């Protein structure tokens, strides 16, 4: 099983950026943990981060059209959650099972954060569980793909 994990804008600043909302773990620490988790579950994970919407769209499209195809997608779209119709359309277009993840509880913060244009094209949205949310998303995708 192959799962693409995309971390969106500003997640490269984890550990330094608003730790009261996002925790003290760095993106590198989260990724190292995810690689170990993937090995334990016998799931290949490709982990990527970008601050650029077009690059994220390209990665989503490549998930099905390149020789390096993926079975599922976990995405933390960051601020793109609230307005990126391009990312939403890319997810909808590739038609691979996708789960949206957020480290903080976007529903318990500013009102504008609760609106996700991405969620309607995903199997699920996991928010507010910190880095553990990625684990749950990977397990949920694995379960969905094995059914």
ChimeraX commands (.cxc) that place a marker at each C-alpha (Angstrom):
marker #1 position 0.00,0.00,0.00 radius 0.5
marker #1 position 1.30,3.45,-0.96 radius 0.5
marker #1 position 0.08,6.67,0.65 radius 0.5
marker #1 position 1.08,10.21,-0.24 radius 0.5
marker #1 position 1.19,12.62,2.71 radius 0.5
marker #1 position 1.16,16.33,1.85 radius 0.5
marker #1 position 1.83,19.03,4.42 radius 0.5
marker #1 position 0.69,22.44,3.23 radius 0.5
marker #1 position 1.85,26.01,3.81 radius 0.5
marker #1 position 3.63,27.07,6.98 radius 0.5
marker #1 position 3.88,23.53,8.32 radius 0.5
marker #1 position 7.63,23.76,7.74 radius 0.5
marker #1 position 7.58,26.13,10.76 radius 0.5
marker #1 position 6.11,23.59,13.17 radius 0.5
marker #1 position 7.79,23.63,16.56 radius 0.5
marker #1 position 8.30,27.40,16.30 radius 0.5
marker #1 position 4.97,28.61,14.97 radius 0.5
marker #1 position 2.21,29.09,17.54 radius 0.5
marker #1 position 3.07,26.03,19.67 radius 0.5
marker #1 position -0.07,26.66,21.75 radius 0.5
marker #1 position -2.08,25.59,18.69 radius 0.5
marker #1 position 0.26,23.31,16.76 radius 0.5
marker #1 position 2.50,21.79,19.43 radius 0.5
marker #1 position 6.27,21.74,19.80 radius 0.5
marker #1 position 7.06,18.88,17.41 radius 0.5
marker #1 position 8.88,19.94,14.26 radius 0.5
marker #1 position 7.79,18.75,10.84 radius 0.5
marker #1 position 10.97,16.68,10.65 radius 0.5
marker #1 position 10.07,14.94,13.93 radius 0.5
marker #1 position 6.53,14.29,12.74 radius 0.5
marker #1 position 7.81,12.90,9.45 radius 0.5
marker #1 position 10.34,10.62,11.17 radius 0.5
marker #1 position 7.55,9.30,13.37 radius 0.5
marker #1 position 5.31,8.76,10.33 radius 0.5
marker #1 position 8.02,6.83,8.46 radius 0.5
marker #1 position 8.43,4.52,11.48 radius 0.5
marker #1 position 4.64,4.16,11.74 radius 0.5
marker #1 position 4.39,3.32,8.04 radius 0.5
marker #1 position 7.08,0.65,8.35 radius 0.5
marker #1 position 5.28,-0.85,11.33 radius 0.5
marker #1 position 2.04,-1.00,9.34 radius 0.5
marker #1 position 3.85,-2.11,6.14 radius 0.5
marker #1 position 2.68,1.00,4.31 radius 0.5
marker #1 position 4.96,3.04,2.06 radius 0.5
marker #1 position 4.62,6.75,2.81 radius 0.5
marker #1 position 5.89,9.58,0.65 radius 0.5
marker #1 position 6.04,12.77,2.74 radius 0.5
marker #1 position 6.08,16.20,1.12 radius 0.5
marker #1 position 5.65,19.82,2.22 radius 0.5
marker #1 position 5.08,22.93,0.14 radius 0.5
marker #1 position 4.03,26.51,0.65 radius 0.5
marker #1 position 2.95,26.67,-3.01 radius 0.5
marker #1 position -0.56,25.78,-4.13 radius 0.5
marker #1 position 0.42,24.82,-7.68 radius 0.5
marker #1 position 3.09,22.42,-6.46 radius 0.5
marker #1 position 0.54,20.72,-4.19 radius 0.5
marker #1 position -1.88,20.41,-7.13 radius 0.5
marker #1 position 0.91,18.90,-9.24 radius 0.5
marker #1 position 1.71,16.31,-6.54 radius 0.5
marker #1 position -1.95,15.34,-6.23 radius 0.5
marker #1 position -2.26,14.87,-9.98 radius 0.5
marker #1 position 1.02,12.93,-10.19 radius 0.5
marker #1 position -0.36,10.55,-7.56 radius 0.5
marker #1 position -2.31,8.85,-10.36 radius 0.5
marker #1 position -0.62,9.76,-13.64 radius 0.5
marker #1 position 3.03,9.07,-12.92 radius 0.5
marker #1 position 4.74,5.70,-12.77 radius 0.5
marker #1 position 4.93,6.28,-9.02 radius 0.5
marker #1 position 1.19,5.88,-8.29 radius 0.5
marker #1 position -0.42,6.10,-4.84 radius 0.5
marker #1 position -3.41,4.32,-3.36 radius 0.5
marker #1 position -4.41,7.09,-0.99 radius 0.5
marker #1 position -3.72,10.65,0.09 radius 0.5
marker #1 position -3.45,12.31,3.50 radius 0.5
marker #1 position -3.37,16.09,3.27 radius 0.5
marker #1 position -3.02,18.91,5.75 radius 0.5
marker #1 position -3.82,21.78,3.41 radius 0.5
marker #1 position -3.08,24.44,6.04 radius 0.5
marker #1 position -4.60,27.79,5.09 radius 0.5
marker #1 position -5.54,26.39,1.66 radius 0.5
marker #1 position -8.25,24.46,3.52 radius 0.5
marker #1 position -10.47,27.50,3.48 radius 0.5
marker #1 position -10.22,28.70,-0.11 radius 0.5
marker #1 position -8.25,26.49,-2.49 radius 0.5
marker #1 position -10.69,25.32,-5.09 radius 0.5
marker #1 position -7.66,24.23,-7.15 radius 0.5
marker #1 position -6.63,21.70,-4.47 radius 0.5
marker #1 position -10.25,20.63,-4.01 radius 0.5
marker #1 position -10.63,20.05,-7.77 radius 0.5
marker #1 position -7.34,18.14,-7.93 radius 0.5
marker #1 position -8.47,15.79,-5.14 radius 0.5
marker #1 position -11.87,15.38,-6.77 radius 0.5
marker #1 position -10.24,14.76,-10.15 radius 0.5
marker #1 position -7.80,12.04,-9.10 radius 0.5
marker #1 position -10.49,10.08,-7.30 radius 0.5
marker #1 position -8.20,8.41,-4.78 radius 0.5
marker #1 position -9.31,8.08,-1.16 radius 0.5
marker #1 position -8.24,11.21,0.72 radius 0.5
marker #1 position -8.33,12.26,4.35 radius 0.5
marker #1 position -7.88,15.84,5.48 radius 0.5
marker #1 position -5.84,16.36,8.67 radius 0.5
marker #1 position -5.36,19.37,10.94 radius 0.5
marker #1 position -3.13,19.47,14.01 radius 0.5
marker #1 position -5.35,21.98,15.81 radius 0.5
marker #1 position -9.11,21.86,16.25 radius 0.5
marker #1 position -10.12,24.17,13.42 radius 0.5
marker #1 position -13.73,24.11,14.63 radius 0.5
marker #1 position -12.80,25.54,18.05 radius 0.5
marker #1 position -10.76,28.47,16.75 radius 0.5
marker #1 position -11.69,31.51,14.65 radius 0.5
marker #1 position -14.97,31.10,12.77 radius 0.5
marker #1 position -13.29,31.32,9.35 radius 0.5
marker #1 position -11.15,28.26,10.14 radius 0.5
marker #1 position -14.19,26.00,10.48 radius 0.5
marker #1 position -15.02,26.31,6.77 radius 0.5
marker #1 position -13.22,23.72,4.64 radius 0.5
marker #1 position -13.67,23.64,0.89 radius 0.5
marker #1 position -11.54,20.47,0.88 radius 0.5
marker #1 position -13.59,18.32,3.31 radius 0.5
marker #1 position -16.51,17.58,0.94 radius 0.5
marker #1 position -14.20,15.68,-1.46 radius 0.5
marker #1 position -12.51,13.67,1.32 radius 0.5
marker #1 position -13.47,10.47,3.10 radius 0.5
marker #1 position -12.99,12.15,6.44 radius 0.5
marker #1 position -11.52,15.12,8.29 radius 0.5
marker #1 position -9.44,14.63,11.43 radius 0.5
marker #1 position -8.73,17.76,13.47 radius 0.5
marker #1 position -7.44,18.66,16.89 radius 0.5
marker #1 position -5.46,15.52,17.68 radius 0.5
marker #1 position -2.00,16.89,16.92 radius 0.5
marker #1 position 0.38,14.63,15.00 radius 0.5
marker #1 position -1.66,11.60,16.11 radius 0.5
marker #1 position -4.24,12.71,13.55 radius 0.5
marker #1 position -1.88,11.61,10.77 radius 0.5
marker #1 position -1.68,8.11,12.29 radius 0.5
marker #1 position -5.46,7.86,12.45 radius 0.5
marker #1 position -5.76,9.09,8.86 radius 0.5
marker #1 position -3.28,6.48,7.62 radius 0.5
marker #1 position -5.07,3.72,9.53 radius 0.5
marker #1 position -8.45,4.88,8.19 radius 0.5
marker #1 position -7.12,4.92,4.62 radius 0.5
marker #1 position -5.56,1.48,5.03 radius 0.5
marker #1 position -8.86,0.14,6.31 radius 0.5
marker #1 position -10.78,1.77,3.45 radius 0.5
marker #1 position -8.36,0.44,0.84 radius 0.5
marker #1 position -8.48,-3.11,2.17 radius 0.5
marker #1 position -12.30,-3.31,2.09 radius 0.5
marker link #1:1,2 radius 0.2
marker link #1:2,3 radius 0.2
marker link #1:3,4 radius 0.2
marker link #1:4,5 radius 0.2
marker link #1:5,6 radius 0.2
marker link #1:6,7 radius 0.2
marker link #1:7,8 radius 0.2
marker link #1:8,9 radius 0.2
marker link #1:9,10 radius 0.2
marker link #1:10,11 radius 0.2
marker link #1:11,12 radius 0.2
marker link #1:12,13 radius 0.2
marker link #1:13,14 radius 0.2
marker link #1:14,15 radius 0.2
marker link #1:15,16 radius 0.2
marker link #1:16,17 radius 0.2
marker link #1:17,18 radius 0.2
marker link #1:18,19 radius 0.2
marker link #1:19,20 radius 0.2
marker link #1:20,21 radius 0.2
marker link #1:21,22 radius 0.2
marker link #1:22,23 radius 0.2
marker link #1:23,24 radius 0.2
marker link #1:24,25 radius 0.2
marker link #1:25,26 radius 0.2
marker link #1:26,27 radius 0.2
marker link #1:27,28 radius 0.2
marker link #1:28,29 radius 0.2
marker link #1:29,30 radius 0.2
marker link #1:30,31 radius 0.2
marker link #1:31,32 radius 0.2
marker link #1:32,33 radius 0.2
marker link #1:33,34 radius 0.2
marker link #1:34,35 radius 0.2
marker link #1:35,36 radius 0.2
marker link #1:36,37 radius 0.2
marker link #1:37,38 radius 0.2
marker link #1:38,39 radius 0.2
marker link #1:39,40 radius 0.2
marker link #1:40,41 radius 0.2
marker link #1:41,42 radius 0.2
marker link #1:42,43 radius 0.2
marker link #1:43,44 radius 0.2
marker link #1:44,45 radius 0.2
marker link #1:45,46 radius 0.2
marker link #1:46,47 radius 0.2
marker link #1:47,48 radius 0.2
marker link #1:48,49 radius 0.2
marker link #1:49,50 radius 0.2
marker link #1:50,51 radius 0.2
marker link #1:51,52 radius 0.2
marker link #1:52,53 radius 0.2
marker link #1:53,54 radius 0.2
marker link #1:54,55 radius 0.2
marker link #1:55,56 radius 0.2
marker link #1:56,57 radius 0.2
marker link #1:57,58 radius 0.2
marker link #1:58,59 radius 0.2
marker link #1:59,60 radius 0.2
marker link #1:60,61 radius 0.2
marker link #1:61,62 radius 0.2
marker link #1:62,63 radius 0.2
marker link #1:63,64 radius 0.2
marker link #1:64,65 radius 0.2
marker link #1:65,66 radius 0.2
marker link #1:66,67 radius 0.2
marker link #1:67,68 radius 0.2
marker link #1:68,69 radius 0.2
marker link #1:69,70 radius 0.2
marker link #1:70,71 radius 0.2
marker link #1:71,72 radius 0.2
marker link #1:72,73 radius 0.2
marker link #1:73,74 radius 0.2
marker link #1:74,75 radius 0.2
marker link #1:75,76 radius 0.2
marker link #1:76,77 radius 0.2
marker link #1:77,78 radius 0.2
marker link #1:78,79 radius 0.2
marker link #1:79,80 radius 0.2
marker link #1:80,81 radius 0.2
marker link #1:81,82 radius 0.2
marker link #1:82,83 radius 0.2
marker link #1:83,84 radius 0.2
marker link #1:84,85 radius 0.2
marker link #1:85,86 radius 0.2
marker link #1:86,87 radius 0.2
marker link #1:87,88 radius 0.2
marker link #1:88,89 radius 0.2
marker link #1:89,90 radius 0.2
marker link #1:90,91 radius 0.2
marker link #1:91,92 radius 0.2
marker link #1:92,93 radius 0.2
marker link #1:93,94 radius 0.2
marker link #1:94,95 radius 0.2
marker link #1:95,96 radius 0.2
marker link #1:96,97 radius 0.2
marker link #1:97,98 radius 0.2
marker link #1:98,99 radius 0.2
marker link #1:99,100 radius 0.2
marker link #1:100,101 radius 0.2
marker link #1:101,102 radius 0.2
marker link #1:102,103 radius 0.2
marker link #1:103,104 radius 0.2
marker link #1:104,105 radius 0.2
marker link #1:105,106 radius 0.2
marker link #1:106,107 radius 0.2
marker link #1:107,108 radius 0.2
marker link #1:108,109 radius 0.2
marker link #1:109,110 radius 0.2
marker link #1:110,111 radius 0.2
marker link #1:111,112 radius 0.2
marker link #1:112,113 radius 0.2
marker link #1:113,114 radius 0.2
marker link #1:114,115 radius 0.2
marker link #1:115,116 radius 0.2
marker link #1:116,117 radius 0.2
marker link #1:117,118 radius 0.2
marker link #1:118,119 radius 0.2
marker link #1:119,120 radius 0.2
marker link #1:120,121 radius 0.2
marker link #1:121,122 radius 0.2
marker link #1:122,123 radius 0.2
marker link #1:123,124 radius 0.2
marker link #1:124,125 radius 0.2
marker link #1:125,126 radius 0.2
marker link #1:126,127 radius 0.2
marker link #1:127,128 radius 0.2
marker link #1:128,129 radius 0.2
marker link #1:129,130 radius 0.2
marker link #1:130,131 radius 0.2
marker link #1:131,132 radius 0.2
marker link #1:132,133 radius 0.2
marker link #1:133,134 radius 0.2
marker link #1:134,135 radius 0.2
marker link #1:135,136 radius 0.2
marker link #1:136,137 radius 0.2
marker link #1:137,138 radius 0.2
marker link #1:138,139 radius 0.2
marker link #1:139,140 radius 0.2
marker link #1:140,141 radius 0.2
marker link #1:141,142 radius 0.2
marker link #1:142,143 radius 0.2
marker link #1:143,144 radius 0.2
marker link #1:144,145 radius 0.2
marker link #1:145,146 radius 0.2
marker link #1:146,147 radius 0.2
view
